[in-house]
Amino acid sequence: MSAPQSIAADAATPYSFKREMLAALPGLRAFAVSLARRHDRADDLVQETVMKAWGKQESFQPGTNMRAWLFTILRNEFYSQMRRKGRELPDPDGVFAGNLATHPEQYGKLDMADFKAALDTLPDDQREAIILIGASGFAYEEAAEIAGVAVGTIKSRVNRARNRLRELLGIEGEGDYGPDSTSAPLVNKGSAGM
């Protein structure tokens, strides 16, 4: 008698997963539209997300936040597609390639190392909040649900984290972001004539 019960339980598991995944689709599609800004691309993103989630459903921990898991898959897929698309610029005559200039890579690596070091000094609750909002793209309400705190608490933590990072990194204004004054004219040479 235990064999039929276990088969029934195993058969019910995918349907529970499917039901929970289907319930998240409207929010997932809205998020996809906000990222892709085109409904056809958003639909493709959602479809790709559902396919990846279905294929990796054994890695999903029942009882955890399915919505957050799906949003993470969708977000990662979107940025993967953007990176691929960025490498696929049609430029048969080499006109665009001839005008490209980039901020020297070593500065970005140094800036990132400084940022990581500053981020590591934040208290755990502030670091978690700023990563959920700033890096993971969750709304304050979603981040509050994930962290198990009130929305106001998340907003406060993010605000304190941003102020502390600004202080640690010596950021006083927008001029402290991007290329420095020496390399800015080189990076922007192609856009000056446009």
Beta strands, then each sheet from edge to edge (+ up, - down):
end
